[in-house]
Amino acid sequence: MKAREISTKWYVFNAHGHKNIKATHKTTFEITKDEDLTPRGDCIIAVKSEKAAQDLPYWLINEIKNDNTLILAILCSKNICDSIIGYGSKNLLLNDKNKIIFRKSNYIEGSTIMIKSNKAAIDINRKLIEDLRNEQLLTVMITAMTFKGDKL
């Protein structure tokens, strides 16, 4: 692949931490619009999300629904940020009304917005997770880069 400049748009929304966040799941993490969280929800890292998979803007959905797309998500509390890298797929549905899921696997259903993620809930920076357990605001920033003519 030749060197080149890449310019991208970012989509930004907020969600909230919750005292019951465990973030111990080994293959996924989830951000949900639900307001409450039981201690059993080990993949959930934030609640009261402003957005779900179906709420993403058209330009981002277009990019994510491509096999040659690299997706970058940055998650920030007021104290720390962490980054997640994964891939899009032409098979993504992006039609869930309540949640967004990032997956290490290739599994796809309506809430999946990223596959082959480099992180699951257990891998997210523990300082960020502690902030979320203390019910801090989570800012989610997502961008997608499609490499036309190049295989990722």
Secondary structure, DSSP 4 states (H G I P E B T S, - for coil): ----------EEEEEE--TT-----SSEEEEES-S---TT-TTEEEBS-S--GGGS-HHHHHHHSSTTEEEEEEEE-SS-EEEEEEE--TT-----SSEEEEESSS---TTEEEBS-S--GGGS-HHHHHHHHTT-EEEEEEEEEE-TT---
